[in-house]
Amino acid sequence: MKKFLLTGLFLALICSSVCANELTEDYFDIATNYCVEGNYTEAVKYLDKILLIEPDNKTVSDLKNGLQQILQGKNTSFILPKSSAVKLSVNAKKSGDKQGELTALVSGNDYWAYYFLGEYYRQNRDYNQAVSYFVKSVNLKPGFTQCYLQIAVCYFEAGNFQQTVTYLNQYLKINQQDDFAYALRARAQANLGNCDDALSDILTAIALENSIDYRFLEGKILYKMKRYQQAKEKLEKLAGEIQTAEIYKYIGLCEAELGNDANALMNLDKSILLFEDDKTAVTKYNEIKSRIEK
């Protein structure tokens, strides 16, 4: 599942922005150190200390669940690295030394160093470099299929949706329960105009993880498929929870296609109030208003 991805856990652990006060930040640092050492039992104990103080801290709760999966033997690929280059990079990152972080990783020649070099370049939007290092990482350790997912993310962010699908196909052959990967492939397929495949993938993602984001994406895919009534019904159920410019825009566009001009204007108006620079919403609003005022 998405929340248990190796990268999400490790990168969250080496950042300090997930806790609200100094005491919980101290506990988080201790948990991080235990994770780097591979002592997940002790790490969980300190995450529990944070949750006693911040019971609604979802990030920490997800991290704890991920570590517990390791301890139960359910996710053995979810192991933090013992690479000396990565450890040096982590220390540089904690101290805010961005160049030191990169230098440490470049000094390594193991698959973990290559993996985090890939992640470093992806975060800096140098996708060609990122992909090359993820490829080096998986070449050194062919079973490290996480790299295929990261390569797919790179291609998606770069707008190369066909390559996104290619690498997700490879990843999902082995990781068939990853909701994030199915949702990402749904987005890529939708961008390629393969709406039937996109809908199939997002429904699979929802079956694995019934998240609001995935259900919103389902509504947008249904709109793209011109199934306007079904899309509207799906989106209206989410509007009470999301209330963003985008969801009101899509509800308004569905209402417009269904001929419900008053409802279309109302929802498009809400969308424009929240984000006035959305040209699609503004154009459709003006088009409907001009037509009904004639």
C-alpha positions as CSV (number, residue, x, y, z in Angstrom):
1,M,0.0,0.0,0.0
2,K,1.0,3.6,-0.6
3,K,1.5,4.5,3.0
4,F,4.0,1.7,3.4
5,L,6.3,2.6,0.6
6,L,9.9,2.4,1.6
7,T,10.7,5.9,0.3
8,G,7.8,7.5,2.1
9,L,8.9,6.0,5.4
10,F,12.6,6.7,5.2
11,L,12.3,10.2,3.8
12,A,9.7,11.1,6.5
13,L,12.0,9.7,9.2
14,I,14.9,11.9,8.2
15,C,12.8,15.1,8.1
16,S,11.8,16.9,11.3
17,S,8.6,18.6,10.3
18,V,6.2,15.9,11.3
19,C,6.0,16.7,15.0
20,A,4.6,19.7,16.8
21,N,6.9,20.3,19.8
22,E,10.5,19.9,20.9
23,L,9.8,16.8,23.0
24,T,8.1,14.9,20.2
25,E,10.8,16.0,17.8
26,D,13.4,14.5,20.2
27,Y,11.5,11.2,20.2
28,F,11.3,11.3,16.4
29,D,15.0,11.8,16.1
30,I,15.6,8.8,18.4
31,A,13.1,6.7,16.4
32,T,15.0,7.7,13.2
33,N,18.3,6.6,14.6
34,Y,16.9,3.3,15.6
35,C,15.5,2.8,12.1
36,V,18.8,3.6,10.5
37,E,20.3,1.0,12.8
38,G,17.6,-1.5,11.9
39,N,16.2,-1.6,15.4
40,Y,12.6,-1.3,14.5
41,T,11.2,-2.5,17.9
42,E,12.8,0.4,19.7
43,A,11.8,2.8,17.0
44,V,8.1,1.7,17.5
45,K,8.4,2.4,21.2
46,Y,9.4,6.0,20.5
47,L,6.7,6.5,17.9
48,D,4.3,5.3,20.6
49,K,5.6,8.0,22.9
50,I,4.8,10.6,20.2
51,L,1.3,9.2,19.7
52,L,0.6,9.5,23.4
53,I,1.2,13.2,23.1
54,E,-0.1,13.7,19.5
55,P,-2.7,10.9,19.1
56,D,-4.0,12.5,15.8
57,N,-0.5,12.6,14.1
58,K,-1.4,10.5,11.1
59,T,2.2,10.5,9.7
60,V,3.6,9.0,12.8
61,S,0.8,6.5,13.0
62,D,1.4,5.4,9.4
63,L,5.2,5.1,10.1
64,K,4.4,2.9,13.1
65,N,2.1,0.7,11.1
66,G,4.8,0.3,8.4
67,L,7.4,-0.7,11.0
68,Q,5.0,-3.2,12.5
69,Q,4.6,-4.8,9.1
70,I,8.3,-5.4,9.0
71,L,8.4,-6.8,12.5
72,Q,5.6,-9.2,11.6
73,G,7.4,-10.3,8.5
74,K,4.8,-8.9,6.1
75,N,7.0,-6.5,4.2
76,T,10.6,-7.7,4.2
77,S,11.6,-5.4,1.3
78,F,10.8,-2.5,3.6
79,I,14.3,-2.3,5.1
80,L,16.3,0.8,5.7
81,P,19.8,1.0,4.2
82,K,23.1,0.2,5.9
83,S,25.0,2.2,3.2
84,S,27.7,4.4,4.8
85,A,27.2,6.9,2.0
86,V,23.5,7.1,2.8
87,K,24.2,7.6,6.5
88,L,26.6,10.4,5.8
89,S,24.0,12.0,3.5
90,V,21.3,11.7,6.2
91,N,23.6,13.5,8.7
92,A,24.3,16.3,6.1
93,K,20.5,16.6,5.3
94,K,19.7,16.9,9.0
95,S,22.3,19.8,9.3
96,G,20.9,21.5,6.3
97,D,24.0,20.9,4.2
98,K,22.5,20.2,0.7
99,Q,25.9,20.0,-1.0
100,G,27.2,17.6,1.6
101,E,24.1,15.5,1.2
102,L,24.8,15.2,-2.5
103,T,28.6,14.7,-2.1
104,A,28.1,11.9,0.4
105,L,25.8,10.0,-2.0
106,V,28.0,10.5,-5.0
107,S,30.9,8.9,-3.0
108,G,28.9,5.7,-2.7
109,N,28.7,2.9,-5.2
110,D,26.1,0.7,-3.7
111,Y,22.5,0.3,-4.8
112,W,21.2,2.3,-1.8
113,A,23.4,5.3,-2.7
114,Y,22.3,5.2,-6.3
115,Y,18.6,4.9,-5.1
116,F,18.8,8.0,-2.9
117,L,20.8,9.8,-5.6
118,G,17.8,9.1,-7.9
119,E,15.5,10.5,-5.2
120,Y,17.7,13.5,-4.8
121,Y,17.6,14.4,-8.5
122,R,13.9,13.6,-8.7
123,Q,13.2,16.1,-5.9
124,N,15.2,18.7,-7.9
125,R,13.3,17.8,-11.1
126,D,16.4,16.6,-12.9
127,Y,14.5,13.6,-14.2
128,N,17.1,12.3,-16.7
129,Q,19.7,12.0,-13.9
130,A,17.1,10.6,-11.5
131,V,16.1,7.8,-13.9
132,S,19.7,7.0,-14.6
133,Y,20.5,6.4,-10.9
134,F,17.3,4.4,-10.3
135,V,18.4,2.2,-13.2
136,K,21.9,1.8,-11.8
137,S,20.3,0.9,-8.4
138,V,18.0,-1.8,-9.8
139,N,20.8,-3.2,-12.0
140,L,22.9,-3.8,-8.9
141,K,20.0,-5.3,-7.1
142,P,17.4,-6.7,-9.6
143,G,14.9,-7.6,-6.9
144,F,14.7,-3.9,-5.8
145,T,11.5,-3.3,-7.7
146,Q,10.9,0.0,-5.8
147,C,13.1,1.5,-8.4
148,Y,10.6,0.8,-11.1
149,L,8.0,2.8,-9.2
150,Q,10.3,5.7,-8.7
151,I,11.2,5.7,-12.4
152,A,7.5,5.7,-13.3
153,V,7.0,8.7,-10.9
154,C,9.9,10.5,-12.7
155,Y,8.3,9.9,-16.1
156,F,4.9,11.0,-14.9
157,E,6.2,14.2,-13.4
158,A,8.1,14.9,-16.7
159,G,4.9,14.3,-18.7
160,N,6.0,11.1,-20.4
161,F,2.9,9.1,-19.7
162,Q,3.6,6.1,-22.0
163,Q,6.9,5.4,-20.2
164,T,5.0,5.9,-16.9
165,V,2.7,3.1,-17.8
166,T,5.5,0.9,-19.1
167,Y,7.4,1.0,-15.8
168,L,4.2,0.7,-13.7
169,N,3.3,-2.5,-15.6
170,Q,6.7,-3.9,-14.7
171,Y,6.3,-2.9,-11.0
172,L,2.8,-4.1,-10.7
173,K,3.6,-7.6,-12.0
174,I,5.4,-8.1,-8.6
175,N,3.7,-5.6,-6.3
176,Q,0.0,-6.3,-7.0
177,Q,-1.4,-4.7,-3.8
178,D,0.1,-1.2,-4.2
179,D,-2.9,1.2,-4.5
180,F,-0.6,4.2,-5.2
181,A,0.8,2.5,-8.3
182,Y,-2.7,1.7,-9.6
183,A,-3.8,5.3,-9.0
184,L,-0.7,6.6,-10.8
185,R,-1.3,4.3,-13.7
186,A,-4.9,5.5,-13.8
187,R,-3.7,9.1,-14.1
188,A,-1.2,8.2,-16.8
189,Q,-3.8,6.3,-18.8
190,A,-6.3,9.1,-18.5
191,N,-3.7,11.5,-19.8
192,L,-3.1,9.1,-22.8
193,G,-6.9,9.0,-23.4
194,N,-7.2,5.4,-22.4
195,C,-10.2,6.1,-20.1
196,D,-11.5,2.5,-19.8
197,D,-8.0,1.4,-18.5
198,A,-7.8,4.4,-16.3
199,L,-11.2,3.7,-14.7
200,S,-10.3,0.0,-14.1
201,D,-7.1,1.0,-12.4
202,I,-8.6,3.7,-10.1
203,L,-11.4,1.2,-9.1
204,T,-8.6,-1.3,-8.2
205,A,-6.8,1.4,-6.2
206,I,-10.1,2.3,-4.3
207,A,-10.6,-1.4,-3.5
208,L,-7.2,-1.4,-1.9
209,E,-7.4,2.0,-0.2
210,N,-10.7,3.9,-0.2
211,S,-9.2,7.3,-0.1
212,I,-10.9,10.6,-1.0
213,D,-8.2,11.4,-3.6
214,Y,-8.8,8.2,-5.4
215,R,-12.6,8.7,-5.4
216,F,-12.1,12.2,-6.7
217,L,-9.9,10.9,-9.5
218,E,-12.7,8.4,-10.3
219,G,-15.1,11.2,-10.7
220,K,-12.8,13.1,-13.0
221,I,-12.2,10.0,-15.2
222,L,-16.0,9.5,-15.5
223,Y,-16.3,13.1,-16.6
224,K,-13.6,12.5,-19.2
225,M,-15.6,9.5,-20.4
226,K,-18.7,11.7,-20.8
227,R,-20.5,9.8,-18.1
228,Y,-21.7,13.1,-16.6
229,Q,-24.5,12.0,-14.4
230,Q,-22.4,9.3,-12.8
231,A,-19.5,11.7,-12.4
232,K,-21.7,14.4,-10.8
233,E,-23.1,12.0,-8.3
234,K,-19.7,10.7,-7.3
235,L,-18.2,14.2,-7.0
236,E,-21.2,15.6,-5.0
237,K,-20.7,13.0,-2.4
238,L,-17.1,14.3,-1.9
239,A,-17.9,18.0,-2.0
240,G,-18.6,18.1,1.7
241,E,-15.1,16.7,2.5
242,I,-13.0,18.4,-0.1
243,Q,-14.5,21.8,-0.9
244,T,-11.8,22.9,-3.4
245,A,-12.0,25.0,-6.5
246,E,-11.3,21.9,-8.6
247,I,-14.2,19.8,-7.3
248,Y,-16.7,22.6,-7.7
249,K,-15.4,23.1,-11.2
250,Y,-16.0,19.5,-12.2
251,I,-19.4,19.5,-10.7
252,G,-20.2,22.7,-12.6
253,L,-18.9,21.2,-15.8
254,C,-21.0,18.1,-15.3
255,E,-24.1,20.2,-14.6
256,A,-23.4,22.2,-17.8
257,E,-23.2,19.1,-19.9
258,L,-26.4,17.8,-18.4
259,G,-28.2,21.1,-19.2
260,N,-28.6,22.3,-15.6
261,D,-27.4,25.9,-16.2
262,A,-28.4,27.3,-12.8
263,N,-26.5,24.6,-10.9
264,A,-23.6,24.8,-13.3
265,L,-23.3,28.6,-12.7
266,M,-23.6,28.1,-8.9
267,N,-20.8,25.6,-8.8
268,L,-18.5,27.3,-11.3
269,D,-19.0,30.5,-9.3
270,K,-17.8,28.7,-6.1
271,S,-14.8,27.4,-8.0
272,I,-13.9,30.8,-9.3
273,L,-14.2,32.4,-5.9
274,L,-11.7,29.8,-4.6
275,F,-9.3,30.1,-7.6
276,E,-10.1,32.9,-10.0
277,D,-7.3,32.0,-12.5
278,D,-8.8,28.7,-13.7
279,K,-9.4,29.6,-17.4
280,T,-11.7,26.5,-18.0
281,A,-14.0,27.4,-15.1
282,V,-14.1,31.1,-16.1
283,T,-14.7,30.4,-19.8
284,K,-17.5,28.0,-19.1
285,Y,-19.1,30.3,-16.6
286,N,-19.1,33.2,-19.0
287,E,-20.4,31.1,-21.8
288,I,-23.4,29.9,-19.8
289,K,-24.1,33.3,-18.3
290,S,-24.0,34.9,-21.8
291,R,-26.3,32.3,-23.2
292,I,-29.0,32.6,-20.6
293,E,-28.9,36.4,-20.6
294,K,-29.8,36.6,-24.3
